[in-house]
Amino acid sequence: MDATQLDDDEQMRLWNGPAARAWLGTQDMIEQIFKPFEEMLLEAVASRSDACVLDVGCGAGGTTLAVARLLGTKGTCTGIDISEPMIAAARARAESERVPASFVCASAETYAFQLDSFDTIISRFGVMFFGNPVRAFSNLRRAAKNNAELRFIAWRGPAENPFMTTAERAAAPLLPNLPARRPGAPGQFAFADRSRVNGILQESGWAEIDIRPIDVACTLSEKELVRYLSQLGPVGLALQETDSETRAQVIETVRAAFSPFVHGAEVRFTAACWMVGARARSASGAAGEAVCG
């Protein structure tokens, strides 16, 4: 999902409206596609005997719940997201599956976390949407215990991720009002520039910064491809507001453009991302609201 060139209020409206509907309608598919990334983040907490974990931009809670299951009674995991519908879905799922995870509906950029609360802070594609990323990561650093680990995954650039931009390239002649991507703007590829990510983390007080490129093989069923391209990303959002004739034409055109990625019954693509790690320095300041006991 992309939210390019949106301010904080617009991000809030998007993720509490059309983007949330699309995400929840495809949550099963998204979790299957991004399962390899969830497993990578689980490694960040697997070796800790007692951990208090924060999952930033947790969405409907798939990674949060996976971490909570892994920790069991040895630790806790809290997810935070600005989307009320997705947090509601995450809480319902945690209750249904009897997983002891907790969730906060708020922006991690401004939320008053209790100081020195978390041993580990993780995120799977959830940190690229901050209006002020330095403020956000400074806030997260204050929430982190001394020597806590930060580990998140973010997309590299659009040129390295053709699968993620195929739909909008193919649909552009039919949907002339699709928003243009702007480098560095909040959205899917906001952290494409490695040096910018390093600078953000340095300025917000994180140390031992490690930014490594990872190329991850992802798959989905060919039967799910139309659902994917018609509901997610800029094209999916645009199709929520188009007439049925235009919608059918766009879907046919975009589906044909994805043909190079289709291999029999399976769709395959490589996700070009950054795996980012850092450590928290000692921090002090006024305490805020506790979200993890």
Helices and strands as residue ranges (DSSP letters): H 8-15, H 18-25, H 27-33, H 35-46, E 52-56, H 62-71, G 72-74, E 76-81, H 84-97, E 102-105, E 118-124, H 133-143, E 144-155, G 158-160, H 162-171, H 194-203, E 206-221, G 222-224, H 225-231, H 233-239, H 244-257, G 259-261, E 262-263, E 266-280
